[in-house]
Amino acid sequence: MLEGPKVSQSELAKRFGVSQPQICRIIKNKERILSEWHRNGDPERKRKREGKDAALEAALLRWVEGACAADLPVSGPLLQLKAKHLAEALGRPDLEPSGGWLAHFGARHNLAFKKPLAEKGDAEQPTAEHWAGVVLPGLLRNYTPSEIYACGETGVLLPASSPGKGESAGDRLTLLLCANADGSEKAPLRVVGESPRPRCLQGVNLGQMPWSYRAGSLAGMTALLFAEWLQEFNEGMRRQGKSVLLLLTKHETHPYLQLSNVRMVFIPPATALAQPLDHGIASDLKGHYRRRLLRWLPAERGTGQPTLLDALHMLAQAWGDVRPGLVTSCFRAAGFSPDAEALALTLAPGLLSQEQLERRTLMDEELEHDGETVEADRDGGTAEDEDTGEPAAVQPCPSEREVWGSLATLRRYLECRATSPDLFQAFYELEDAVHMVLAG
């Protein structure tokens, strides 16, 4: 209308039922208003409402525009994660972008969060047989076994905890497992629990632990938590200078992200192939975890049931107990290894079951010795001391309870002062050595 025949401002004010000064301001700011309208493009919008944190929204909008210009997919979980990172950079670490905040931000800026590229065209996806027989082998040929990773979740239960520890009996934990096809690398465990701030983790230097803990609704994985882990995994591969293939099942909590060093490939749900984790990796970890739980001797340790912190350490130890050879066998059994033979799909599961049966037998034999105590000869050396007339200088052999107390003190020191997760591997080996001495 402003571009048509000349009309007085008073006439326009009467026609639209507004004041003449308002028409004057619109004409004066015509270029800015048109620019913002073209950028947002919502013909139904009548007011320009700003969010509560204009600086954060401006920074996030610039990032979205850059991603769209580079033809990168922008999903809701990824946008929430980026908003959190920007908020921390702007000095707002307490801000938690919710789904409602994301919806209002998208409405203000006319953003539509479309399906990720991996989820488009589901009707045009190849059949399960074609994917398993043609698509997957073609993918695997482009990577070495050390560059082929698979990830997925499994669940474990916490034992009943002693009062005041901050956890309750039967609490569930979700574990995110990730390993490569030759077993040379297992990513540190990502554990999801229900408690956002467990008391037993207070004072622990969480950045230097061989595990990481996050809180999720009902102790389950969420799209936001998974997107955060993906970004960290990609950064780890970037530091190593590796470009890798990541195979995972399609799920609503597994958003697709365009990453610099990680190519995500979703396994079609209809395929007969199972995750390598389901071929024995997850069950082997759980077996080691159960063995360590049963090996926990409250009477000797002078404590109650294991806390969440104790369970996290036992889970990290159990993950370390999963041998590279077993991981490789599970990848071959699942058909996710470049040198996997067709017979492996039928033979490998039986072999793994026999191996697991033998391991369980060894566990049972070890558990039979866990309750035995080591008799200490407290009189050794006293005769020689009496002959010389000097006071006894030899300390008595510590009891099992004192040994476990010393190990607990050392572990707590490492939890508070450790500068590298590798220190805990040495501690875990020491703890296992003490178990072997007591069992012998």
C-alpha positions, 0 to 999 in steps of 0.5 A, a space after each residue: 500500500 505504501 508503494 501504490 498511489 499516494 495516500 495521506 497518513 491521516 487517511 491510512 490511520 482512519 482506514 486501519 483504526 490506528 493513530 497518525 503517529 503510529 502510521 508515521 513510525 511505520 513509514 519511518 521504519 519501513 526498511 527495517 520492518 520489511 527486512 525483519 518480515 522477510 527474514 521471519 516470513 510469518 504473515 500472521 504475526 502482528 507483534 514483534 515479541 522478544 525473548 527474555 534473553 535477547 543476547 542468547 537468542 541472537 547468538 543462537 539465531 546466527 548459528 542457525 542461519 550459518 548451519 542452514 547456509 552450509 546445508 546442515 540439518 538442525 534438529 530440536 535436540 541439537 538446538 537445545 544443546 547448542 543453546 546450553 553451550 552458548 548460555 554457558 559462554 554468555 555466563 548463564 550456566 544455570 539456564 536449561 533450554 526446555 521443550 517449551 523454550 525451544 517451541 517459543 524460540 522457533 515460533 518467534 523466528 519462524 523456524 521449523 525443525 524438520 526430520 533429520 536426513 537419516 529419517 527422511 524417505 523411510 518408504 524409499 529405504 532398501 529392504 532388510 536383505 538388500 541393506 544387510 547384503 549390499 549396503 552394509 558390506 559397501 560401508 564396511 569396505 571403506 573403513 578399517 576395523 579400528 574405525 568401525 564403532 557400534 554404540 547402544 544402551 543397556 540397563 543395570 540395577 543398583 543394589 539396596 543402599 544403606 540409609 543416607 547415601 542418596 540412592 534407593 534400593 533397585 535404582 536403575 542405571 542406563 549404560 551407553 556402551 561404545 566400542 570398535 570392531 577390533 576391540 582396541 578402543 572402548 569409549 568411557 562409560 556414560 551412565 544415566 541415573 535418575 538423581 540429578 545431584 547424588 550426595 555420594 558424588 559431592 567432592 568428586 573430580 568428575 572430569 577425571 573419572 573413567 566414567 561420566 554420570 548424567 541425570 535423565 528422566 526415569 534414568 533413561 537416555 534422552 535425545 539431548 543427552 545422546 546429542 551431548 555424548 555424540 559431540 564429545 565422541 566426535 571431538 575425541 575422534 577429531 583429536 585423534 585425527 580419525 574419521 570413523 563409522 558409527 553404527 547404531 539402531 534407529 530410536 527417538 533418543 538417537 538424533 542424527 547429527 552432521 559431524 566432522 569426524 563421525 559418520 552415523 549410520 542407522 541399522 534398519 529395524 527390520 534387518 536380521 542383524 543384531 547389534 554387536 552389543 547384543 551378541 555378548 558384549 553387554 551380557 559379558 559386562 553385566 557378568 563382570 559387574 555381578 561378580 564384583 557386586 557379589 565380591 563386595 564383603 560388607 563385614 570385611 569392608 566395614 560398610 553397608 551396601 555399595 553406593 552409586 559411586 561404588 557401583 560406577 567404579 565397579 561398572 568401569 572395572 567391569 567394562 575394562 574386563 571385557 576382552 578385545 577378543 570377545 568384542 571382535 568376535 561379537 562384531 563378526 557374529 553380528 556381521 559388522 566386521 569387514 572380514 566377517 564370514 557368513 558362517 559367523 552369523 550362525 557359529 559365533 553365538 554358540 561359541 560365545 555362549 560356551 565361552 561365557 559359560 566357562 567364565 561363569 564357572 570361573 566366577 563361581 569358583 572365585 566367589 567360593 573363596 570370597 568369604 574366607 579370611 586370611 589368618 595372620 600370624 601376629 607372633 612372628 618375629 617376637 622371639 628374636 626381639 625378646 632375645 635382643 631385649 629391644 621393643 618389637 618393631 614389626 607391625 602386625 599384619 592388617 586385617 581384611 577390614 583394615 586393608 579395605 579401609 586403606 583402599 577406600 581412603 586411597 580411592 577417595 583421594 584419587 576421586 578428589 585429586 586425580 589428574 587423569 582417568 588413567 590413574 584409576 586403571 592402576 588402582 583397579 589393578 591394585 584392588 584386583 590384586 588384593 582380591 587375589 591375595 585374599 582368595 588365595 
